[in-house]
Amino acid sequence: MDDTQNVQDGEIIEENSEGTTATTPTEVDQSQVLLSLEEMIRSNLASLEKLRLELRQTKEQFDDSFNNNPTFRENSEQAKNSAKKKQETRQNIMKQPAVAQLSDKMKSMRLDLKEKMAALSDYLLEYQRLTQSMTFENDGEVLEIINSAKLVKRS
């Protein structure tokens, strides 16, 4: 056998004594990888939850440092009063027909933008699936296709 080739012997078992089909070494390796990956995901989720809890507690301590200072509390009250006056003025301006029309136009444009971004994402996923490429060229500029995945609770 040539030393440059890395060949491993494996045995495929069709059926075991219980009548069930055994798996090949590759399938066993893939199942081990999957089990390891699932464990890493679970471990990471637990670590994230622990870190979120710790962050929440630290933020409470941080906020308490400010809220226990009388000068800060007094300045916060003044800021709240100013913000309330600002909001009232804003609402009065929003009642003007031209401003309300601009606001509606912006809402419509944001919705359109969101829909177009979702469509682009779908197109890029299909392009990536068909071409097996992680890049897309647009007007001579090479853009990288980035996939993002996250977990959300089922409702």
ABEGO torsion letter per residue (X at the ends): XBAABBBBBBBBBABBAAGBBBBBAAAAAAAAAAAAAAAAAAAAAAAAAAAAAAAAAAAAAAAAAAAABAAAAAAAAAAAAAAAAAAAAAAAAAABAAAAAAAAAAAAAAAAAAAAAAAAAAAAAAAAAAAGBABBBBGGBBBBBBBBBBBBBBX
